[in-house]
Amino acid sequence: MQKAIAIIIPALNEAEVLPATLVSLQPLRQQGVELIMVDGGSVDKTREVAQGLVDHCLETTAGRAQQMNQGAALATAELLLFLHADTQLPVDAYQQLITLPSTPNLWGRFNVRLDGPQWALRLIERMMNWRSCLTGMVTGDQGMFVSKALFERVQGFPSIALMEDIAISKQLKQYSAPICLKSTMLTSSRRWQQHGILRTVLLMWRCRWAYFFSADPAVLAKKYASRRH
């Protein structure tokens, strides 16, 4: 029996990029995959562009962890996949997911490719994929998937302002190592393009190291937002 899958997309002011992502997911939807978009209070047309392209369109307070937890609570599928609004799954994603072992401690991610042409982005994506498998830490760009049973066991994403993907990875890896699927998903390189590749990488690493040494995620989120502008 094929496992039921739900894709949960947190969004905030993503009307420009969201339609392409949702259109790319319609073949999966036709195969029974449930699409849940959770808006964090957008002031653009995010909710409007999602109409007819998702099974459920929720609205909650802003905060990626909160949004993803709300979507997961609504989902009835046994496998949850969390997808950024500017990211497209690989063409074989459905086949990859339905053939995963049906174990209660299942979780993992896809490889990622950034859509910009710069050679530095090729290095960044390779390091992201290599580091993820080596450390067992999965970032939101990589399309984290997790069995609903395990997701509920760890009580979902911690309600923190930043690093919620790293925080839940720490909890999930206590039960099993992540499955690192080699199929590649395509994600936007806009944050690197807009704010400078080196500047963005250094900022992300400073935040990650600070979090590792117990810095307050709310403080890190403010620094991350302020230094990107």
Contacts in CASP RR format, 6 or more apart in sequence:
PFRMAT RR
TARGET T0000
AUTHOR 0000-0000-0000
METHOD contacts of the structure
MODEL  1
MQKAIAIIIPALNEAEVLPATLVSLQPLRQQGVELIMVDGGSVDKTREVA
QGLVDHCLETTAGRAQQMNQGAALATAELLLFLHADTQLPVDAYQQLITL
PSTPNLWGRFNVRLDGPQWALRLIERMMNWRSCLTGMVTGDQGMFVSKAL
FERVQGFPSIALMEDIAISKQLKQYSAPICLKSTMLTSSRRWQQHGILRT
VLLMWRCRWAYFFSADPAVLAKKYASRRH
2 98 0 8 1.000
3 77 0 8 1.000
3 78 0 8 1.000
3 79 0 8 1.000
3 97 0 8 1.000
3 98 0 8 1.000
3 100 0 8 1.000
3 102 0 8 1.000
4 32 0 8 1.000
4 34 0 8 1.000
4 76 0 8 1.000
4 77 0 8 1.000
4 78 0 8 1.000
4 79 0 8 1.000
5 28 0 8 1.000
5 32 0 8 1.000
5 33 0 8 1.000
5 34 0 8 1.000
5 77 0 8 1.000
5 79 0 8 1.000
5 80 0 8 1.000
5 81 0 8 1.000
5 94 0 8 1.000
5 97 0 8 1.000
5 98 0 8 1.000
6 33 0 8 1.000
6 34 0 8 1.000
6 35 0 8 1.000
6 36 0 8 1.000
6 72 0 8 1.000
6 75 0 8 1.000
6 76 0 8 1.000
6 77 0 8 1.000
6 79 0 8 1.000
6 80 0 8 1.000
6 81 0 8 1.000
7 25 0 8 1.000
7 28 0 8 1.000
7 33 0 8 1.000
7 34 0 8 1.000
7 35 0 8 1.000
7 36 0 8 1.000
7 81 0 8 1.000
7 82 0 8 1.000
7 83 0 8 1.000
8 36 0 8 1.000
8 38 0 8 1.000
8 68 0 8 1.000
8 71 0 8 1.000
8 72 0 8 1.000
8 75 0 8 1.000
8 80 0 8 1.000
8 81 0 8 1.000
8 82 0 8 1.000
8 83 0 8 1.000
9 18 0 8 1.000
9 21 0 8 1.000
9 22 0 8 1.000
9 35 0 8 1.000
9 36 0 8 1.000
9 37 0 8 1.000
9 38 0 8 1.000
9 54 0 8 1.000
9 82 0 8 1.000
9 83 0 8 1.000
9 84 0 8 1.000
9 85 0 8 1.000
10 38 0 8 1.000
10 40 0 8 1.000
10 63 0 8 1.000
10 64 0 8 1.000
10 67 0 8 1.000
10 68 0 8 1.000
10 82 0 8 1.000
10 84 0 8 1.000
10 85 0 8 1.000
11 18 0 8 1.000
11 37 0 8 1.000
11 38 0 8 1.000
11 39 0 8 1.000
11 40 0 8 1.000
11 42 0 8 1.000
11 46 0 8 1.000
11 50 0 8 1.000
11 67 0 8 1.000
11 85 0 8 1.000
12 39 0 8 1.000
12 40 0 8 1.000
12 41 0 8 1.000
12 42 0 8 1.000
12 46 0 8 1.000
12 62 0 8 1.000
12 63 0 8 1.000
12 67 0 8 1.000
13 42 0 8 1.000
13 43 0 8 1.000
13 44 0 8 1.000
13 46 0 8 1.000
14 42 0 8 1.000
14 44 0 8 1.000
14 46 0 8 1.000
14 85 0 8 1.000
14 86 0 8 1.000
15 42 0 8 1.000
15 44 0 8 1.000
15 45 0 8 1.000
15 46 0 8 1.000
15 48 0 8 1.000
15 49 0 8 1.000
16 44 0 8 1.000
17 85 0 8 1.000
17 86 0 8 1.000
17 188 0 8 1.000
18 37 0 8 1.000
18 46 0 8 1.000
18 49 0 8 1.000
18 50 0 8 1.000
18 85 0 8 1.000
18 86 0 8 1.000
19 49 0 8 1.000
19 53 0 8 1.000
20 88 0 8 1.000
21 83 0 8 1.000
21 85 0 8 1.000
21 86 0 8 1.000
21 87 0 8 1.000
21 88 0 8 1.000
22 35 0 8 1.000
22 37 0 8 1.000
22 49 0 8 1.000
22 50 0 8 1.000
22 53 0 8 1.000
22 54 0 8 1.000
23 53 0 8 1.000
24 88 0 8 1.000
24 89 0 8 1.000
25 33 0 8 1.000
25 35 0 8 1.000
25 53 0 8 1.000
25 89 0 8 1.000
26 53 0 8 1.000
27 94 0 8 1.000
28 35 0 8 1.000
28 89 0 8 1.000
28 93 0 8 1.000
28 94 0 8 1.000
29 35 0 8 1.000
29 55 0 8 1.000
31 94 0 8 1.000
33 94 0 8 1.000
34 55 0 8 1.000
34 56 0 8 1.000
34 75 0 8 1.000
34 76 0 8 1.000
34 77 0 8 1.000
35 53 0 8 1.000
35 54 0 8 1.000
35 55 0 8 1.000
35 56 0 8 1.000
36 54 0 8 1.000
36 55 0 8 1.000
36 56 0 8 1.000
36 58 0 8 1.000
36 71 0 8 1.000
36 74 0 8 1.000
36 75 0 8 1.000
37 47 0 8 1.000
37 50 0 8 1.000
37 54 0 8 1.000
37 56 0 8 1.000
37 57 0 8 1.000
37 58 0 8 1.000
38 58 0 8 1.000
38 59 0 8 1.000
38 60 0 8 1.000
38 67 0 8 1.000
38 68 0 8 1.000
38 70 0 8 1.000
38 71 0 8 1.000
39 46 0 8 1.000
39 47 0 8 1.000
39 50 0 8 1.000
39 57 0 8 1.000
39 58 0 8 1.000
39 59 0 8 1.000
39 60 0 8 1.000
39 67 0 8 1.000
40 59 0 8 1.000
40 60 0 8 1.000
40 61 0 8 1.000
40 62 0 8 1.000
40 63 0 8 1.000
40 67 0 8 1.000
41 59 0 8 1.000
41 60 0 8 1.000
41 61 0 8 1.000
41 62 0 8 1.000
47 57 0 8 1.000
47 59 0 8 1.000
50 57 0 8 1.000
51 57 0 8 1.000
56 71 0 8 1.000
56 74 0 8 1.000
58 67 0 8 1.000
58 70 0 8 1.000
58 71 0 8 1.000
58 74 0 8 1.000
60 66 0 8 1.000
60 67 0 8 1.000
60 70 0 8 1.000
63 161 0 8 1.000
64 157 0 8 1.000
64 164 0 8 1.000
65 157 0 8 1.000
65 158 0 8 1.000
65 159 0 8 1.000
65 160 0 8 1.000
65 164 0 8 1.000
66 159 0 8 1.000
68 82 0 8 1.000
68 157 0 8 1.000
68 164 0 8 1.000
69 156 0 8 1.000
69 157 0 8 1.000
69 159 0 8 1.000
72 80 0 8 1.000
72 148 0 8 1.000
72 151 0 8 1.000
72 156 0 8 1.000
75 148 0 8 1.000
77 148 0 8 1.000
78 102 0 8 1.000
78 147 0 8 1.000
78 148 0 8 1.000
78 149 0 8 1.000
79 97 0 8 1.000
79 100 0 8 1.000
79 106 0 8 1.000
79 145 0 8 1.000
79 146 0 8 1.000
79 147 0 8 1.000
79 148 0 8 1.000
80 145 0 8 1.000
80 146 0 8 1.000
80 147 0 8 1.000
80 148 0 8 1.000
80 151 0 8 1.000
81 97 0 8 1.000
81 143 0 8 1.000
81 144 0 8 1.000
81 145 0 8 1.000
82 140 0 8 1.000
82 143 0 8 1.000
82 144 0 8 1.000
82 145 0 8 1.000
83 89 0 8 1.000
83 143 0 8 1.000
84 140 0 8 1.000
84 141 0 8 1.000
84 143 0 8 1.000
84 187 0 8 1.000
86 187 0 8 1.000
86 188 0 8 1.000
86 190 0 8 1.000
87 112 0 8 1.000
87 141 0 8 1.000
87 143 0 8 1.000
87 185 0 8 1.000
87 186 0 8 1.000
87 187 0 8 1.000
87 188 0 8 1.000
88 185 0 8 1.000
88 186 0 8 1.000
88 187 0 8 1.000
89 110 0 8 1.000
89 143 0 8 1.000
89 185 0 8 1.000
90 96 0 8 1.000
90 110 0 8 1.000
90 183 0 8 1.000
90 184 0 8 1.000
90 185 0 8 1.000
92 183 0 8 1.000
93 110 0 8 1.000
93 183 0 8 1.000
93 185 0 8 1.000
96 110 0 8 1.000
96 181 0 8 1.000
96 183 0 8 1.000
97 145 0 8 1.000
100 106 0 8 1.000
100 179 0 8 1.000
103 147 0 8 1.000
103 176 0 8 1.000
104 147 0 8 1.000
104 149 0 8 1.000
104 150 0 8 1.000
105 147 0 8 1.000
105 150 0 8 1.000
105 175 0 8 1.000
105 176 0 8 1.000
106 145 0 8 1.000
106 146 0 8 1.000
106 147 0 8 1.000
106 150 0 8 1.000
106 176 0 8 1.000
106 179 0 8 1.000
107 138 0 8 1.000
107 144 0 8 1.000
107 145 0 8 1.000
107 146 0 8 1.000
107 147 0 8 1.000
107 150 0 8 1.000
107 172 0 8 1.000
107 175 0 8 1.000
107 176 0 8 1.000
107 178 0 8 1.000
107 179 0 8 1.000
108 138 0 8 1.000
108 144 0 8 1.000
108 145 0 8 1.000
108 146 0 8 1.000
108 178 0 8 1.000
108 179 0 8 1.000
108 180 0 8 1.000
108 181 0 8 1.000
109 132 0 8 1.000
109 138 0 8 1.000
109 142 0 8 1.000
109 143 0 8 1.000
109 144 0 8 1.000
109 145 0 8 1.000
109 178 0 8 1.000
109 179 0 8 1.000
109 180 0 8 1.000
109 181 0 8 1.000
110 142 0 8 1.000
110 143 0 8 1.000
110 181 0 8 1.000
110 183 0 8 1.000
110 184 0 8 1.000
110 185 0 8 1.000
111 125 0 8 1.000
111 129 0 8 1.000
111 142 0 8 1.000
111 180 0 8 1.000
111 181 0 8 1.000
111 182 0 8 1.000
111 183 0 8 1.000
111 184 0 8 1.000
111 185 0 8 1.000
112 125 0 8 1.000
112 128 0 8 1.000
112 129 0 8 1.000
112 141 0 8 1.000
112 142 0 8 1.000
112 143 0 8 1.000
112 184 0 8 1.000
112 185 0 8 1.000
112 186 0 8 1.000
112 187 0 8 1.000
113 125 0 8 1.000
113 184 0 8 1.000
113 185 0 8 1.000
113 186 0 8 1.000
113 187 0 8 1.000
114 121 0 8 1.000
114 124 0 8 1.000
114 125 0 8 1.000
114 186 0 8 1.000
114 187 0 8 1.000
114 188 0 8 1.000
114 189 0 8 1.000
114 192 0 8 1.000
115 186 0 8 1.000
115 187 0 8 1.000
115 188 0 8 1.000
115 189 0 8 1.000
116 189 0 8 1.000
116 193 0 8 1.000
118 189 0 8 1.000
118 197 0 8 1.000
120 197 0 8 1.000
120 198 0 8 1.000
121 189 0 8 1.000
121 192 0 8 1.000
121 197 0 8 1.000
124 192 0 8 1.000
124 197 0 8 1.000
124 201 0 8 1.000
128 139 0 8 1.000
128 141 0 8 1.000
128 142 0 8 1.000
129 142 0 8 1.000
129 180 0 8 1.000
131 137 0 8 1.000
132 138 0 8 1.000
132 139 0 8 1.000
132 142 0 8 1.000
132 178 0 8 1.000
132 180 0 8 1.000
133 178 0 8 1.000
133 180 0 8 1.000
136 169 0 8 1.000
136 173 0 8 1.000
136 177 0 8 1.000
136 178 0 8 1.000
137 165 0 8 1.000
137 166 0 8 1.000
137 169 0 8 1.000
137 170 0 8 1.000
137 173 0 8 1.000
138 144 0 8 1.000
138 165 0 8 1.000
138 169 0 8 1.000
138 178 0 8 1.000
139 165 0 8 1.000
139 166 0 8 1.000
140 165 0 8 1.000
141 187 0 8 1.000
142 185 0 8 1.000
143 185 0 8 1.000
144 165 0 8 1.000
144 168 0 8 1.000
144 169 0 8 1.000
146 172 0 8 1.000
150 172 0 8 1.000
150 175 0 8 1.000
153 175 0 8 1.000
154 168 0 8 1.000
154 171 0 8 1.000
154 172 0 8 1.000
154 175 0 8 1.000
156 168 0 8 1.000
157 164 0 8 1.000
157 165 0 8 1.000
157 167 0 8 1.000
157 168 0 8 1.000
158 164 0 8 1.000
158 167 0 8 1.000
158 168 0 8 1.000
160 167 0 8 1.000
160 217 0 8 1.000
160 218 0 8 1.000
161 217 0 8 1.000
161 218 0 8 1.000
161 220 0 8 1.000
161 221 0 8 1.000
162 207 0 8 1.000
162 211 0 8 1.000
162 217 0 8 1.000
162 218 0 8 1.000
162 220 0 8 1.000
162 221 0 8 1.000
162 224 0 8 1.000
163 207 0 8 1.000
163 208 0 8 1.000
163 211 0 8 1.000
163 217 0 8 1.000
163 220 0 8 1.000
164 217 0 8 1.000
166 208 0 8 1.000
166 211 0 8 1.000
167 217 0 8 1.000
169 178 0 8 1.000
172 178 0 8 1.000
191 200 0 8 1.000
191 228 0 8 1.000
192 200 0 8 1.000
192 201 0 8 1.000
194 228 0 8 1.000
195 203 0 8 1.000
195 228 0 8 1.000
200 228 0 8 1.000
203 224 0 8 1.000
203 227 0 8 1.000
203 228 0 8 1.000
207 220 0 8 1.000
207 223 0 8 1.000
207 224 0 8 1.000
210 220 0 8 1.000
211 217 0 8 1.000
211 220 0 8 1.000
END
